[in-house]
């Protein structure tokens, strides 16, 4: 399988255009696949703030430090995101990979979802370790050479993580890859995958940020001031939650596009 990956150079522009067409050209399909996890995640995002800010319930406990603040409501939102976004990602990958008359076997969903959760938890742990490293490296009493070295190590780890990202579509397709195999078949396409992900996802993220920023600036609403009008509190949560699913769909479309070209076409499937 490593030989297959080495012979294929994936066209970045083509995959990015395919990702946009797959998501924005089939927006009804996106919400058909996402409606249940979207509602669960929206409830987890809005309910804690609504109950404490607008109904006067006692605030949920949390952990606070000089450089961080993390509450139970943040934990609930993170867990909901972990479960819901991964469930949606599995279904979107499968919709992308089992095209035409081929339908993914129903019994494939739960094993794939379990693998997605495991991969994502590993990424969460790596991300937390990287953030802790950067915080320590940026401390005032740290030697001046520590921060650049820590930044380089963080960058290398993220590049390595990107190179192994084909484990996700492989799991959704029912042909799971080991980390070593995913590393090998992505040879020659790591930076292409990284660039394609940016091209596909960054404009959408920036557009949503500008839309939200324009709404709050135009209505002179200060998000840091505390309590917002209820309608805008809900609007922000709805837009942010929908944005998460759109970005996940774009990223999954990119990964599926690379997986089809590197692996499935090499096996004569696509």
N, C-alpha and C positions, 0 to 999 in steps of 0.2 A: 504493500500500500504506500510505502514511502516513495517508491519509484513513481507512482501515479502522481503524487503531489509535486514531485520534483519536475515533471514534464509540463505542468500546466502553469501558465501565467494568466491570472484572472484579470479581466479588464475592469478597472475601477469605475469608470464612468458608466459603463453598461450596467453593472450591478447596482450602482446608486440610482440610476433611472428606473430600473426594474423595481427597486425597493419603494420609490415614490409612487410608481404606478400601482404596486400591490397594495399599498396602504391607502392612499388618497383616491385611487381609482376604484377601490372596493370598500369604502368607508362603512357601508351598510353591513358587509360581512364582518368587518372589525368589531362593530358593536354587537353583532349577533353572537360572536365568540366571547366578547368581553363583558356582556351586561351583568352577569351574576358576580364575578370577581370585582367588577367595577363598583357595584352597589355595596358590596361588603367593605371594600377599601374606602369608599366614600364615607360610609358610616363610621369607620375607625378613625378617619381623618377629622370629621366634623363633630361627632358626638361629644368627645371629651371637652373640647373648647366651648361648645354650645352649652353644655351642662354647667360648667364652672363660670363662664363669662356672662352668659345671658340668663341663666336660671338661678345663679347664686350658689350652686353646690360648692362644697369644700374642694379646694384644688387637690388633685392627686399628688402623692409624694414624689420626690425625685432626688437626684444626686447633683450637687452643685459644687463647682470648684472655681479656681481662678481663671482657668482657660476653657471650661466646658460647663454645660448645663444639660442634664438629661433626666427627663421625668418619666413616670409610668405611662403617661399619654403618648410620649415619644416611643416608648417600648411597644405599646399597643399598635401604633401606626406602622412601626418597623416590621412587626410580626405579620400584620395584615398585608403589607407590601410584599414580604417574603413569600407568603402563601399564594396571594392572589395574582401577583405579576408573574410568578413562575408557572402557575396553572395556565394563565393566558398564553405565556410564551410557548409552552408545550403545544397547545392547540394551534397557535399561529405557525410554528415550525412545521407541524404535521400538515396543515392546510397548504403550506408552500411546497413541501416535499412530496406529498401524495397527491399529485395533480391529476386532472383528467378523471377517468373512471375509477382510479385506484383510491380507495378509502382506507384510512389508517385503522388497523384492528382496535376495537374498543378496549381490549385487555392491555394494550400498549400504553395507555395513558398513565396509569398509576405508577408503574416502574419508571417511566420517563420523568414523571413529576418528582418522584423520590430522588432520582439522580440530579435533576435540576436544583432541588433544595440543597442537596449535599454540596454541589459545586458552588452555589451561591453563598452558603454558610462559610465555606472555605474562603471565598473572596471577601466576605465580611470580616473574617478573622485577620486575613492579610491586610485589609484596609485599615482595621483598627491598629494593628501592629505598626503599619507605616505612619499613621497619624501620630501615634505615640513617639515613634522615632523622630519625626519632624519637630514635635513639641519639645522633646528633650534637646535636640540639636540646636533649636533656636533659643534655648535658655540663655540668660544674660551671662552666666558664669561658664558657659561652654567654650572651649577653644575655638578660634575663628575658622579653623579648617574642618570642623565637624559638620557644619551645616551643608557646605558643598558636597562633601562625601556622602552624607545622608541623602541629599537630593539625587545624586547620581545612582545610589543603590535603589532608591524608590523608583526612579525612572526605569532602571533595568528590570526590576521585578514586574512592573506594569507591562513592559514590552513582552516579557516572558509569559505573563498571564494572557495577553492578547494572542500570542502564538498558539496557546493551547485551547482557544475558545471554540474550536470545532467539536469539542466534546459535547456541546449543547445540541446542535442539530443531529449529531450521531446518536445521542440518547433518544431524541424525539423520533428518529427514524427506526429505532429498535435495533440498531447496530452499534452499541456503545464502544467508544474508543478509550484506550488507556491514555493517560497524560503523555506518556512517551510516544505513542502512536500519533496522537494529535500534534505533538511537537514536530514529528518527522514529516507528516504530510503537508504541514503548513510552510515548509521550507520554500523560500523564494517568494512567499506571498504575505509575510507578516506585516510589512509596512503598507502593502496594498490594502490589507484588511483594516489596518488602523486608519489609513487615509479615507477609505470608503466609509467607515463608520462615522468619521467626522463629517464628510461631505453629506451623508444621508441624514444625520441626526442634528448637527449643530444649527443649521438654518431654522429648523422647526423649533428648537429650544429657544433660539434668539427671538424668533417671531412671537412666541408665546410670552416671553419675558417682556418684550416691548409692548405687547397688547395689555398685559396686566399693569405694567408701569404707566402706560398711557391712561388707562382707566383711573388708577388711583391718583395720578398727578392731575388729570383733568378735573377731577372732582375734589381735589385738595384733601385727600384722605391720607393720613399718616399711619402706615402699618405698624410703626414702632410705638405709637402713642398709647396703644392699649385697645380698648373696645371700639370695634368698627360697627357701622350699621349692619344689622343682621343680614340683609340681602347681599351686601358686598362680601361679608364673611363667607356666606354660602357660595357666592359666585367664584371667589378665589379658590375655595376647596374643590368645586366642580371642575374649573379650568385646570387646576394643578393635577387633579386625579386623572382626568382625561388625557392630559399631556403625558403623564407617565405611561399610559397604555399605548399612545401613539408612538412614543420614542421606543418602547419595547418592541412594538411591531416593526418599526423601521430597522432596529438592530437585528431582530430575528430574521427579517427578510435579507439583510446583508449576509448574515452567517449562512443562511440556507442557500443563497446564491453561490457563495464560495464552496460550500459543501457539495452542491450539485456538480459544479465544474471540476472540483479536485477529486472527489471520491466517486460519486454516482456515475458520472460519465465514463470514468475509468473502468467501472464495472459493467458498462454497457447498459445502464438503467435509464439514463437520460441522454 
